[in-house]
Amino acid sequence: MNTLNELLQEKNIKALILDMDGVVTHTAKIHADAWKRMADTFLRKRGEEEGKEYEPMDADKDYRTFVSGVPRHQAVRDLFKSRGIELPEGTPDDYMGKETVVGLGNLKNMYFLELIKQGVEVYEDAVEWLKQQQKAGRRIAVVSSSKNCHDILQRAGLERFFEERVDGLTVLTQGLHPKPAPDIFLEAAKRLGVAPGEAAVFEDAVTGIQAAKAGNFALVVGIDRDNNAVDLQLSGADLIIHNFENK
């Protein structure tokens, strides 16, 4: 089987589009911890009010199924729907913790912002590989469903590696469809000035792989840092790697 760098050469890849969480930064665990804290607090309170017991959030399984790669409000809807709870949408002004989609999403975001103040861990193998790709002259963009993408990149000192950033705020302001629609990747390619057939996408989430395949990108690479290689492969990844070392 060809290595990653061999495939990049063989397919004449001119640009790279990398998902942030789980590919470049180790923020997926921080997100999962913030989601679990918010969800369990709400489920416990709702259970006490209704005299029933709701299943707590599984920070691994539920995060992958309902949250990873999904916009925050949609993830709130899907997660609590899995517990048989339908929430009102609410408004952007809802206070953190109000029992609406927006309010609980705001609470999760508050927990997340508290956690990243302790620092953002980066994958050093990805950083070293990005340096190599910059030297090779490939254009590079980062994408994320998170509205906190810019803050995370700043805290991690990673901004210098990416010419373009397409994130949750872009999705909101430009009316892009979230993953598994290909919009976020197509927008990144457009900003880099390349066609999808000239770009490679790197993703750790099933919805991201599906989105990249739907966009007809030349190469879709699944990053298996979390033992989900089978799911990534079944979603259509062209290549699975565990990290960027010696690729």
C-alpha positions, -999 to 999 in steps of 0.1 A, spaced: 0 0 0 12 35 -8 22 58 20 5 91 26 33 111 11 35 88 -19 -3 93 -25 0 130 -22 27 129 -50 9 104 -71 -24 124 -71 -6 157 -75 -22 172 -44 -18 209 -43 -37 217 -11 -45 201 23 -76 206 43 -74 194 79 -101 191 105 -89 206 138 -103 186 167 -88 152 168 -64 157 139 -43 187 149 -54 195 184 -64 171 212 -95 192 220 -120 164 213 -115 152 249 -121 187 262 -152 190 242 -164 156 254 -158 165 290 -177 198 286 -206 180 269 -208 153 296 -208 179 324 -236 199 307 -256 168 297 -254 150 330 -263 181 350 -294 186 329 -304 149 328 -300 146 366 -322 177 372 -348 166 347 -349 131 362 -354 145 397 -383 167 385 -400 138 366 -392 111 392 -373 89 367 -337 81 359 -321 91 326 -290 74 313 -260 97 317 -240 107 287 -212 83 276 -183 107 268 -170 82 243 -199 65 225 -225 94 227 -198 119 218 -189 100 186 -225 93 177 -242 126 184 -216 153 188 -184 148 169 -183 170 138 -219 182 143 -228 219 149 -235 226 186 -273 231 185 -279 201 163 -258 180 187 -279 192 216 -311 182 198 -298 148 188 -282 139 221 -313 146 242 -336 132 216 -318 99 222 -330 101 258 -366 108 246 -364 145 254 -375 172 229 -363 207 238 -377 241 227 -352 259 205 -349 291 226 -333 323 214 -297 336 212 -303 355 244 -311 324 265 -290 323 296 -265 295 301 -283 265 314 -318 275 304 -336 243 293 -336 251 256 -314 240 228 -296 273 228 -294 276 266 -279 242 271 -256 248 241 -244 280 258 -238 261 290 -217 236 272 -197 263 256 -191 280 290 -177 248 304 -155 243 273 -140 278 275 -133 272 312 -114 240 303 -93 255 275 -79 282 298 -59 253 313 -41 250 279 -47 233 245 -28 201 238 -16 197 202 -5 166 183 32 172 177 33 147 149 8 168 130 27 200 137 60 185 123 41 171 93 25 205 86 60 221 86 71 196 60 41 203 39 46 241 41 82 236 28 68 214 0 47 244 -11 13 229 -5 -15 253 6 -32 244 39 -66 252 55 -82 242 87 -118 234 92 -139 229 123 -176 227 133 -166 246 164 -173 283 168 -143 285 191 -118 274 164 -100 308 162 -95 309 200 -82 274 201 -57 279 173 -44 311 190 -40 294 224 -22 265 207 1 287 186 -11 270 154 -24 300 133 8 303 113 2 269 96 -31 277 80 -37 301 52 -75 298 56 -99 288 83 -135 277 78 -154 271 111 -187 271 129 -189 308 126 -185 306 89 -212 280 87 -235 303 106 -227 336 87 -226 321 52 -255 297 56 -234 266 48 -248 232 54 -231 213 82 -213 179 79 -221 154 64 -228 179 36 -195 189 19 -200 227 22 -174 234 48 -147 215 28 -158 230 -5 -156 265 10 -120 258 22 -110 246 -12 -125 276 -28 -106 299 -5 -74 281 -12 -80 285 -50 -81 248 -58 -106 223 -71 -117 194 -49 -98 171 -73 -66 189 -63 -70 186 -25 -67 161 3 -90 161 33 -79 148 68 -107 139 92 -112 119 124 -150 118 124 -174 97 104 -195 128 94 -163 145 82 -153 115 60 -188 114 46 -187 151 39 -153 149 21 -164 120 0 -196 139 -10 -174 168 -21 -154 145 -45 -120 153 -30 -90 136 -46 -79 120 -13 -98 115 19 -77 104 49 -91 90 81 -71 99 112 -76 70 137 -63 84 170 -93 69 189 -96 33 177 -124 40 152 -106 28 120 -135 5 110 -161 32 112 -138 56 92 -132 29 65 -169 21 62 -176 58 58 -154 58 27 -119 69 38 -93 62 11 -66 58 36 -64 53 74 -34 64 94 -30 65 132 -7 96 132 15 117 108 48 102 119 71 90 90 43 93 65 
